[in-house]
């Protein structure tokens, strides 16, 4: 998981610097933790995004 997070951070920092590192990490962890339940993974991801949007909005 650490390797995946490192790769995602490299991509995020170069291509999407405006996207918070913490948000990408939370989404990746939600997907990983719920890989056997796609609906739960999707719900977790949507919650992370909604929290971010509410925070900046």
C-alpha positions in Angstrom: 0.0 0.0 0.0 2.9 2.4 0.7 4.2 2.0 -2.8 0.8 2.7 -4.3 0.4 5.8 -2.1 3.9 7.0 -3.1 3.1 6.6 -6.8 -0.3 8.4 -6.4 1.5 11.2 -4.6 4.1 11.5 -7.4 1.3 11.8 -9.9 -0.8 14.1 -7.8 2.0 16.5 -7.1 3.0 16.7 -10.8 -0.4 16.6 -12.5 -2.9 17.8 -9.9 -1.2 19.9 -7.3 -4.5 21.6 -6.3 -5.9 18.3 -5.1 -5.1 17.7 -1.5 -2.7 14.8 -0.7 -4.9 13.8 2.2 -8.0 13.4 -0.1 -6.1 11.1 -2.5 -4.8 9.0 0.4 -8.3 8.7 2.0 -9.8 7.6 -1.4 -7.1 5.1 -2.0 -7.4 3.7 1.5 -11.2 3.5 1.2 -10.9 1.6 -2.1 -8.3 -0.7 -0.6 -10.2 -1.4 2.6 -13.4 -2.1 0.8 -12.1 -3.9 -2.3 -14.4 -6.9 -1.7 -17.5 -4.6 -1.5 -17.5 -2.2 -4.4 -20.6 -0.4 -3.2 -19.1 0.3 0.1 -15.9 1.5 -1.6 -17.9 3.8 -3.9 -19.8 5.2 -0.9 -16.6 5.8 1.0 -15.1 7.6 -1.9 -18.1 9.8 -2.4 -18.0 10.7 1.3 -14.4 11.8 1.0 -15.2 13.9 -2.0 -18.3 15.4 -0.4 -16.4 16.4 2.7 -13.8 18.1 0.6 -16.4 20.0 -1.5 -18.2 21.1 1.7 -15.0 22.2 3.2 -14.0 24.4 0.3 -17.5 25.5 -0.7 
